[in-house]
Amino acid sequence: MFTATMDLRLSDDERAILTGMLRATTISAGLARRARVILALADGQSYAAIGTRLGVTDAYIARWKQRVLHGGLPALGDLPRSGRPDRLDPRLEAKILAKTQESPPAPFTHWTTRRMAQAIGNVSHGTVHRVWQRAGFAPHRLEHYVTSDDPDFERKAADVIGLYLKPPANAVVFSVDEKSHIQALDRLDPVLPLSPGRAERHGFEYKRNGTLSLYAALEVGTGRVEGMTAERHTSATFLRFLDRLVAGQPKRRTIHIIADNLSAHKTKGVAEWLVAHPRVTIHYTPTYSSWLNQVELWFAKIERDMIARGIFTSTADLRRKLMQYIRAHNKTCQPIQWAYSNIKRRITAPRTSITVH
């Protein structure tokens, strides 16, 4: 525990508790500030240095130092208010949060409330749930991600983002890709419409009527989409789509195309086509960075709006409905307000002998 002198010292357990509190993403700003002050004091930092770094006054630092010296870590909590008090010990809460960020015992892959309660001891699984809920922890959830292994990631990403934020004068920018193998599925059982208290229901059985690929070019400045369907997605088909795209633009307008690294986009035929069309430039996104291509957002939209619940009696029916959707979209289209607002959420792989971004 803390010594009775004016010096504030932390044991290893107390330091781990405060550090665990700061890792909790939903901890109150006030409590996090107090924890940082106590850790800084324990590290021997001066009032002036702490005040400058954390934006607090000397009186604030002295007040919380005295409270912790006399009351220990629980004194970091707010003073009692009217109503039922919070009976959860801050030290126990910090211990649960710190333990949650450790791996569970083998062979389990994640913590449950009961598993955590058993590991902590003398605590109910309901208390664990309450602590997790307040801290925003959800051990049962799992998200996937892909890191780019492109050594030239920064330059390529900056090039693409630059086209979004400040496109060249007298030029048009298209975000281009293809959505392949769209299935023309027909339901074998009738669709039961929604009714009060009951969702629309589709029969489980379906009939496959073939597939189509949809080539799409999203005009970044307007949100307008040019589309073309094809039975296969090859380099020759890709070039045929580019021919259609270029034919629709004024002859003196420069064209910039954003595309991914699919092999069909980087063949010898594509290179020869670019030589024959000097006003067209293709900007390739970094590997595993489809999120940089705005047309992917539009593909997600057409998937939700039409494809996922669509019923298609043939590939011709699928083609007709895809083009019908594009025409409807273009009547009210708007440019995508695309932003990467929080650079802290960028994921990087652990450092090894080769740095991967």
Backbone hydrogen bonds in HBPLUS format (Angstrom, degrees):
<---DONOR---> <-ACCEPTOR-->    atom                        ^
c    i                          cat <-CA-CA->   ^        H-A-AA   ^      H-
h    n   atom  resd res      DA  || num        DHA   H-A  angle D-A-AA Bond
n    s   type  num  typ     dist DA aas  dist angle  dist       angle   num
A0015-ARG N   A0011-SER O   2.93 MM   4  6.16 157.6  1.98 152.5 158.8     1
A0016-ALA N   A0012-ASP O   2.96 MM   4  6.15 152.7  2.04 142.9 150.6     2
A0017-ILE N   A0013-ASP O   2.96 MM   4  6.22 147.3  2.07 143.9 152.7     3
A0018-LEU N   A0014-GLU O   3.06 MM   4  6.35 164.7  2.08 150.7 153.3     4
A0019-THR N   A0015-ARG O   2.93 MM   4  6.10 160.6  1.97 148.6 154.7     5
A0020-GLY N   A0016-ALA O   2.89 MM   4  6.00 152.3  1.97 141.5 149.2     6
A0021-MET N   A0017-ILE O   2.96 MM   4  6.27 147.0  2.08 145.2 154.3     7
A0022-LEU N   A0018-LEU O   3.13 MM   4  6.46 150.9  2.22 146.4 153.2     8
A0023-ARG N   A0019-THR O   3.20 MM   4  6.50 132.2  2.44 139.0 151.5     9
A0023-ARG N   A0020-GLY O   3.21 MM   3  5.12 133.5  2.43  92.9 105.4    10
A0024-ALA N   A0021-MET O   3.23 MM   3  5.44 146.4  2.35 101.6 110.9    11
A0027-ILE N   A0024-ALA O   3.43 MM   3  5.61 170.2  2.44 112.5 112.3    12
A0032-ALA N   A0028-SER O   3.00 MM   4  6.24 161.5  2.04 153.9 159.6    13
A0033-ARG N   A0029-ALA O   2.96 MM   4  6.12 152.0  2.04 144.0 151.3    14
A0034-ARG N   A0030-GLY O   3.06 MM   4  6.37 156.3  2.12 147.2 153.3    15
A0035-ALA N   A0031-LEU O   2.99 MM   4  6.23 160.3  2.03 149.4 154.7    16
A0036-ARG N   A0032-ALA O   3.03 MM   4  6.25 154.9  2.09 146.1 152.5    17
A0037-VAL N   A0033-ARG O   2.98 MM   4  6.25 152.1  2.06 146.2 153.9    18
A0038-ILE N   A0034-ARG O   3.01 MM   4  6.31 162.9  2.04 155.2 158.5    19
A0039-LEU N   A0035-ALA O   2.99 MM   4  6.21 162.6  2.02 150.1 154.9    20
A0040-ALA N   A0036-ARG O   2.92 MM   4  6.04 156.0  1.97 144.7 151.6    21
A0041-LEU N   A0037-VAL O   2.91 MM   4  6.16 156.7  1.96 150.8 157.1    22
A0042-ALA N   A0038-ILE O   2.94 MM   4  6.14 159.6  1.98 149.1 154.7    23
A0043-ASP N   A0039-LEU O   3.03 MM   4  6.24 131.0  2.28 136.5 149.3    24
A0043-ASP N   A0040-ALA O   3.13 MM   3  5.01 130.2  2.39  91.2 104.8    25
A0045-GLN N   A0040-ALA O   3.10 MM   5  5.58 163.7  2.12 157.6 152.4    26
A0044-GLY N   A0041-LEU O   2.94 MM   3  5.13 158.7  1.99 107.3 113.3    27
A0050-ILE N   A0046-SER O   3.00 MM   4  6.24 164.7  2.02 154.4 158.6    28
A0051-GLY N   A0047-TYR O   2.80 MM   4  5.92 163.9  1.83 153.6 158.7    29
A0052-THR N   A0048-ALA O   2.98 MM   4  6.11 156.5  2.03 145.8 151.6    30
A0053-ARG N   A0049-ALA O   3.07 MM   4  6.20 161.6  2.11 146.7 151.6    31
A0054-LEU N   A0050-ILE O   2.86 MM   4  5.86 165.1  1.88 156.3 160.3    32
A0055-GLY N   A0051-GLY O   2.80 MM   4  5.08 127.8  2.07 130.0 139.1    33
A0061-ILE N   A0057-THR O   3.12 MM   4  6.48 160.7  2.16 149.6 154.0    34
A0062-ALA N   A0058-ASP O   2.89 MM   4  6.11 166.8  1.90 154.5 158.1    35
A0063-ARG N   A0059-ALA O   2.91 MM   4  6.00 158.1  1.96 145.7 151.9    36
A0064-TRP N   A0060-TYR O   3.22 MM   4  6.45 169.2  2.23 153.7 154.6    37
A0065-LYS N   A0061-ILE O   2.97 MM   4  6.08 145.0  2.10 145.4 156.0    38
A0066-GLN N   A0062-ALA O   2.99 MM   4  6.15 162.5  2.02 151.7 155.0    39
A0067-ARG N   A0063-ARG O   3.09 MM   4  6.34 158.9  2.13 145.5 151.7    40
A0068-VAL N   A0064-TRP O   3.08 MM   4  6.12 160.9  2.12 139.6 144.2    41
A0069-LEU N   A0065-LYS O   2.90 MM   4  6.08 154.6  1.97 147.0 154.8    42
A0070-HIS N   A0066-GLN O   3.06 MM   4  6.24 149.3  2.15 147.1 153.8    43
A0071-GLY N   A0067-ARG O   2.71 MM   4  5.66 144.3  1.84 145.3 156.5    44
A0072-GLY N   A0068-VAL O   2.80 MM   4  4.50 143.8  1.93 126.2 128.0    45
A0075-ALA N   A0072-GLY O   3.04 MM   3  5.76 150.3  2.13 120.3 128.1    46
A0076-LEU N   A0073-LEU O   2.90 MM   3  5.65 168.4  1.92 126.1 130.1    47
A0077-GLY N   A0074-PRO O   3.11 MM   3  5.84 163.8  2.14 119.1 123.4    48
A0092-LEU N   A0089-ASP O   2.95 MM   3  5.20 119.6  2.32 104.1 119.1    49
A0093-GLU N   A0089-ASP O   2.93 MM   4  6.27 160.6  1.97 158.4 164.7    50
A0094-ALA N   A0090-PRO O   2.89 MM   4  6.05 162.2  1.93 146.2 150.7    51
A0095-LYS N   A0091-ARG O   2.96 MM   4  6.12 147.0  2.08 137.6 146.9    52
A0096-ILE N   A0092-LEU O   2.94 MM   4  6.22 156.5  1.99 150.8 156.1    53
A0097-LEU N   A0093-GLU O   3.00 MM   4  6.28 162.2  2.04 151.7 156.4    54
A0098-ALA N   A0094-ALA O   2.91 MM   4  6.06 158.2  1.96 145.5 151.7    55
A0099-LYS N   A0095-LYS O   2.95 MM   4  6.06 159.5  1.99 146.2 152.0    56
A0100-THR N   A0096-ILE O   2.91 MM   4  6.05 146.6  2.02 145.5 154.7    57
A0101-GLN N   A0098-ALA O   3.27 MM   3  5.53 136.0  2.48 100.4 110.9    58
A0102-GLU N   A0099-LYS O   3.01 MM   3  5.27 161.8  2.05 110.4 114.9    59
A0108-PHE N   A0105-PRO O   3.09 MM   3  6.06 138.9  2.27 138.5 138.2    60
A0116-MET N   A0112-THR O   2.88 MM   4  6.04 160.3  1.92 154.4 159.4    61
A0117-ALA N   A0113-THR O   2.91 MM   4  6.06 158.9  1.95 144.8 151.2    62
A0118-GLN N   A0114-ARG O   3.02 MM   4  6.17 153.9  2.09 143.1 149.3    63
A0119-ALA N   A0115-ARG O   3.07 MM   4  6.31 148.6  2.17 139.6 148.2    64
A0120-ILE N   A0116-MET O   2.87 MM   4  6.12 155.4  1.93 157.3 163.4    65
A0121-GLY N   A0117-ALA O   2.88 MM   4  5.84 164.6  1.90 146.4 151.7    66
A0127-THR N   A0124-SER O   3.16 MM   3  5.30 125.1  2.48  97.1 109.8    67
A0128-VAL N   A0124-SER O   3.24 MM   4  6.66 156.3  2.30 145.5 151.4    68
A0129-HIS N   A0125-HIS O   2.97 MM   4  6.22 156.8  2.02 143.8 149.9    69
A0130-ARG N   A0126-GLY O   2.98 MM   4  6.24 153.7  2.05 143.8 150.6    70
A0131-VAL N   A0127-THR O   2.95 MM   4  6.24 156.6  2.01 151.6 157.5    71
A0132-TRP N   A0128-VAL O   2.92 MM   4  6.17 166.5  1.94 155.9 159.5    72
A0133-GLN N   A0129-HIS O   2.85 MM   4  5.99 156.4  1.91 147.4 154.6    73
A0134-ARG N   A0130-ARG O   3.04 MM   4  6.20 159.0  2.09 145.7 150.5    74
A0135-ALA N   A0131-VAL O   3.04 MM   4  6.22 147.9  2.15 145.5 154.4    75
A0136-GLY N   A0132-TRP O   2.82 MM   4  5.81 117.6  2.22 142.2 157.2    76
A0137-PHE N   A0132-TRP O   2.90 MM   5  4.77 148.5  1.99 140.5 142.8    77
A0136-GLY N   A0133-GLN O   3.37 MM   3  5.15 147.3  2.49  92.2 101.3    78
A0141-ARG N   A0138-ALA O   3.00 MM   3  5.71 163.2  2.03 123.9 129.2    79
A0153-PHE N   A0150-ASP O   3.14 MM   3  5.14 139.3  2.32 121.3 116.3    80
A0156-LYS N   A0152-ASP O   3.18 MM   4  6.35 173.7  2.19 161.4 163.3    81
A0157-ALA N   A0153-PHE O   2.84 MM   4  5.91 167.6  1.86 162.0 166.0    82
A0158-ALA N   A0154-GLU O   2.97 MM   4  6.01 160.4  2.01 145.0 150.8    83
A0159-ASP N   A0155-ARG O   2.95 MM   4  6.13 149.3  2.05 144.9 153.4    84
A0160-VAL N   A0156-LYS O   3.10 MM   4  6.39 161.1  2.14 151.2 154.6    85
A0161-ILE N   A0157-ALA O   2.91 MM   4  6.09 173.0  1.91 158.1 160.4    86
A0162-GLY N   A0158-ALA O   2.87 MM   4  5.84 150.1  1.96 139.7 148.3    87
A0163-LEU N   A0159-ASP O   3.25 MM   4  6.55 143.3  2.40 138.4 146.6    88
A0163-LEU N   A0160-VAL O   3.06 MM   3  5.23 124.6  2.38  99.0 112.7    89
A0164-TYR N   A0160-VAL O   3.25 MM   4  6.69 143.0  2.40 143.5 153.5    90
A0164-TYR N   A0161-ILE O   3.06 MM   3  5.07 123.5  2.39  95.1 109.7    91
A0165-LEU N   A0161-ILE O   2.91 MM   4  6.20 164.7  1.94 158.2 161.7    92
A0166-LYS N   A0162-GLY O   2.82 MM   4  5.59 162.1  1.86 145.1 151.2    93
A0172-VAL N   A0254-THR O   2.97 MM  82  6.45 152.7  2.04 159.1 166.3    94
A0256-HIS N   A0172-VAL O   2.89 MM  84  6.18 166.9  1.90 166.3 168.9    95
A0220-VAL N   A0173-VAL O   2.95 MM  47  5.70 155.0  2.01 150.7 158.4    96
A0174-PHE N   A0256-HIS O   2.80 MM  82  6.22 162.4  1.83 164.3 170.3    97
A0258-ILE N   A0174-PHE O   2.77 MM  84  6.16 162.4  1.80 163.8 169.9    98
A0175-SER N   A0218-LEU O   2.84 MM  43  4.98 161.5  1.87 139.5 145.0    99
A0218-LEU N   A0175-SER O   2.82 MM  43  4.98 164.8  1.84 147.4 145.3   100
A0176-VAL N   A0258-ILE O   2.88 MM  82  5.90 170.5  1.89 163.5 166.4   101
A0177-ASP N   A0216-ALA O   3.17 MM  39  5.85 155.7  2.23 160.4 167.3   102
A0216-ALA N   A0177-ASP O   3.00 MM  39  5.85 170.6  2.01 178.9 176.0   103
A0179-LYS N   A0214-LEU O   2.78 MM  35  5.10 159.9  1.82 147.2 150.3   104
A0214-LEU N   A0179-LYS O   2.87 MM  35  5.10 164.6  1.90 139.0 142.8   105
A0182-ILE N   A0212-LEU O   2.72 MM  30  5.18 161.2  1.76 162.8 158.8   106
A0212-LEU N   A0182-ILE O   2.99 MM  30  5.18 146.9  2.10 134.6 144.3   107
A0184-ALA N   A0210-GLY O   2.91 MM  26  5.65 171.2  1.91 164.6 162.3   108
A0209-ASN N   A0184-ALA O   2.85 MM  25  5.12 146.4  1.96 149.1 159.7   109
A0312-PHE N   A0185-LEU O   2.84 MM 127  5.37 172.7  1.84 136.6 138.7   110
A0186-ASP N   A0207-LYS O   2.94 MM  21  5.08 164.0  1.97 146.8 152.2   111
A0207-LYS N   A0186-ASP O   2.67 MM  21  5.08 155.3  1.73 151.4 160.4   112
A0188-LEU N   A0205-GLU O   3.31 MM  17  5.79 174.1  2.31 127.3 129.0   113
A0192-LEU N   A0201-ARG O   2.94 MM   9  5.08 159.6  1.98 154.9 157.4   114
A0201-ARG N   A0192-LEU O   2.90 MM   9  5.08 169.0  1.92 152.5 156.3   115
A0195-SER N   A0198-ARG O   3.05 MM   3  5.17 164.0  2.08 141.6 146.4   116
A0198-ARG N   A0195-SER O   2.81 MM   3  5.17 160.0  1.85 146.3 142.4   117
A0213-SER N   A0230-ALA O   2.75 MM  17  5.21 166.9  1.76 166.3 169.5   118
A0230-ALA N   A0213-SER O   2.88 MM  17  5.21 146.3  1.99 148.2 154.7   119
A0215-TYR N   A0228-MET O   2.73 MM  13  5.09 172.7  1.74 164.2 162.0   120
A0228-MET N   A0215-TYR O   2.90 MM  13  5.09 146.1  2.02 143.3 148.0   121
A0217-ALA N   A0226-GLU O   2.85 MM   9  5.14 146.8  1.96 147.6 157.1   122
A0226-GLU N   A0217-ALA O   2.99 MM   9  5.14 157.8  2.04 138.3 144.8   123
A0219-GLU N   A0224-ARG O   2.79 MM   5  5.32 173.6  1.79 168.9 169.0   124
A0222-THR N   A0219-GLU O   3.20 MM   3  5.74 141.7  2.35 112.8 122.2   125
A0223-GLY N   A0219-GLU O   2.71 MM   4  5.26 160.7  1.74 168.5 171.0   126
A0238-PHE N   A0234-THR O   2.95 MM   4  6.19 156.5  2.00 148.0 154.9   127
A0239-LEU N   A0235-SER O   2.97 MM   4  6.24 154.9  2.03 147.8 153.7   128
A0240-ARG N   A0236-ALA O   2.98 MM   4  6.23 147.6  2.08 141.2 150.5   129
A0241-PHE N   A0237-THR O   2.97 MM   4  6.28 149.2  2.07 147.1 155.1   130
A0242-LEU N   A0238-PHE O   2.98 MM   4  6.33 152.3  2.06 144.5 152.4   131
A0243-ASP N   A0239-LEU O   2.89 MM   4  6.14 153.3  1.96 147.6 154.5   132
A0244-ARG N   A0240-ARG O   3.20 MM   4  6.48 155.8  2.26 141.6 146.9   133
A0245-LEU N   A0241-PHE O   2.95 MM   4  6.24 151.5  2.03 145.7 154.4   134
A0246-VAL N   A0242-LEU O   2.85 MM   4  6.07 165.9  1.87 159.1 160.9   135
A0247-ALA N   A0243-ASP O   2.98 MM   4  6.07 155.8  2.03 146.5 153.5   136
A0248-GLY N   A0245-LEU O   3.31 MM   3  5.54 142.8  2.46 100.4 110.0   137
A0249-GLN N   A0246-VAL O   3.08 MM   3  5.45 168.1  2.10 117.9 119.8   138
A0253-ARG N   A0250-PRO O   3.14 MM   3  5.50 164.9  2.17 114.8 119.4   139
A0255-ILE N   A0279-ARG O   2.88 MM  24  6.09 172.5  1.89 156.5 159.1   140
A0281-THR N   A0255-ILE O   2.94 MM  26  6.39 152.4  2.02 156.7 165.7   141
A0257-ILE N   A0281-THR O   2.81 MM  24  6.11 166.8  1.83 164.1 166.9   142
A0283-HIS N   A0257-ILE O   2.64 MM  26  5.95 167.8  1.65 167.1 170.9   143
A0259-ALA N   A0283-HIS O   3.04 MM  24  6.26 159.8  2.08 146.0 150.7   144
A0285-THR N   A0259-ALA O   2.97 MM  26  6.29 152.4  2.04 153.1 161.5   145
A0265-HIS N   A0262-LEU O   2.83 MM   3  5.44 156.7  1.88 120.2 128.0   146
A0266-LYS N   A0263-SER O   3.11 MM   3  5.37 164.1  2.14 110.9 115.9   147
A0271-ALA N   A0267-THR O   3.12 MM   4  6.49 158.0  2.17 147.5 153.3   148
A0272-GLU N   A0268-LYS O   2.95 MM   4  6.23 156.8  2.00 150.9 156.9   149
A0273-TRP N   A0269-GLY O   2.94 MM   4  6.11 149.8  2.03 141.0 149.7   150
A0274-LEU N   A0270-VAL O   2.96 MM   4  6.23 153.2  2.03 150.1 156.4   151
A0275-VAL N   A0271-ALA O   3.19 MM   4  6.48 148.6  2.29 141.9 149.8   152
A0276-ALA N   A0272-GLU O   3.12 MM   4  6.41 149.3  2.22 143.3 151.3   153
A0277-HIS N   A0273-TRP O   3.00 MM   4  6.22 117.7  2.40 136.3 152.8   154
A0277-HIS N   A0274-LEU O   3.16 MM   3  4.91 142.0  2.31  91.2 102.4   155
A0280-VAL N   A0277-HIS O   3.04 MM   3  5.76 165.7  2.06 126.6 129.4   156
A0292-LEU N   A0289-SER O   3.03 MM   3  5.82 168.7  2.04 122.0 125.7   157
A0293-ASN N   A0290-SER O   2.96 MM   3  5.46 165.4  1.98 118.2 123.1   158
A0296-GLU N   A0293-ASN O   3.05 MM   3  5.88 157.6  2.11 123.4 129.3   159
A0297-LEU N   A0294-GLN O   2.95 MM   3  5.56 141.5  2.10 116.3 125.5   160
A0298-TRP N   A0295-VAL O   3.07 MM   3  5.01 116.9  2.49  92.6 108.0   161
A0299-PHE N   A0295-VAL O   2.90 MM   4  6.25 152.7  1.98 150.1 158.0   162
A0300-ALA N   A0296-GLU O   3.03 MM   4  6.27 151.4  2.11 141.4 148.3   163
A0301-LYS N   A0297-LEU O   3.10 MM   4  6.37 143.6  2.24 137.4 147.3   164
A0301-LYS N   A0298-TRP O   3.06 MM   3  4.92 118.2  2.46  90.7 106.4   165
A0302-ILE N   A0298-TRP O   2.96 MM   4  6.33 161.8  2.00 157.6 160.4   166
A0303-GLU N   A0299-PHE O   3.02 MM   4  6.14 149.1  2.12 143.0 151.8   167
A0304-ARG N   A0300-ALA O   3.10 MM   4  6.33 156.2  2.15 142.0 147.4   168
A0305-ASP N   A0301-LYS O   2.83 MM   4  6.00 169.0  1.84 157.6 161.2   169
A0306-MET N   A0302-ILE O   2.97 MM   4  5.61 156.8  2.02 138.8 143.7   170
A0307-ILE N   A0302-ILE O   3.19 MM   5  6.50 167.1  2.20 150.2 154.3   171
A0308-ALA N   A0303-GLU O   2.95 MM   5  5.55 169.9  1.96 150.6 152.3   172
A0310-GLY N   A0307-ILE O   3.13 MM   3  4.92 156.4  2.19 100.6 107.9   173
A0318-LEU N   A0314-SER O   2.99 MM   4  6.31 154.4  2.05 145.1 152.4   174
A0319-ARG N   A0315-THR O   2.82 MM   4  6.01 160.5  1.86 147.8 152.7   175
A0320-ARG N   A0316-ALA O   2.99 MM   4  6.16 161.8  2.03 144.8 149.6   176
A0321-LYS N   A0317-ASP O   3.06 MM   4  6.25 159.2  2.11 147.6 152.7   177
A0322-LEU N   A0318-LEU O   2.93 MM   4  6.12 151.9  2.01 150.9 158.8   178
A0323-MET N   A0319-ARG O   3.10 MM   4  6.31 169.1  2.11 154.6 156.6   179
A0324-GLN N   A0320-ARG O   2.95 MM   4  6.08 146.5  2.07 139.0 149.4   180
A0325-TYR N   A0321-LYS O   2.96 MM   4  6.10 150.3  2.05 140.0 146.9   181
A0326-ILE N   A0322-LEU O   3.09 MM   4  6.44 156.2  2.15 146.8 152.9   182
A0327-ARG N   A0323-MET O   3.04 MM   4  6.30 160.7  2.07 149.4 153.6   183
A0328-ALA N   A0324-GLN O   3.05 MM   4  6.29 155.8  2.11 145.6 152.2   184
A0329-HIS N   A0325-TYR O   2.83 MM   4  6.08 156.8  1.88 152.4 159.4   185
A0330-ASN N   A0326-ILE O   2.97 MM   4  6.18 159.3  2.01 151.3 156.1   186
A0331-LYS N   A0328-ALA O   3.32 MM   3  5.45 143.9  2.46  99.1 108.8   187
A0332-THR N   A0329-HIS O   3.19 MM   3  5.84 147.9  2.30 115.8 122.9   188
A0345-ARG N   A0342-ASN O   3.10 MM   3  5.83 164.4  2.13 119.3 123.8   189
A0346-ARG N   A0343-ILE O   3.19 MM   3  5.52 165.9  2.21 110.5 113.7   190
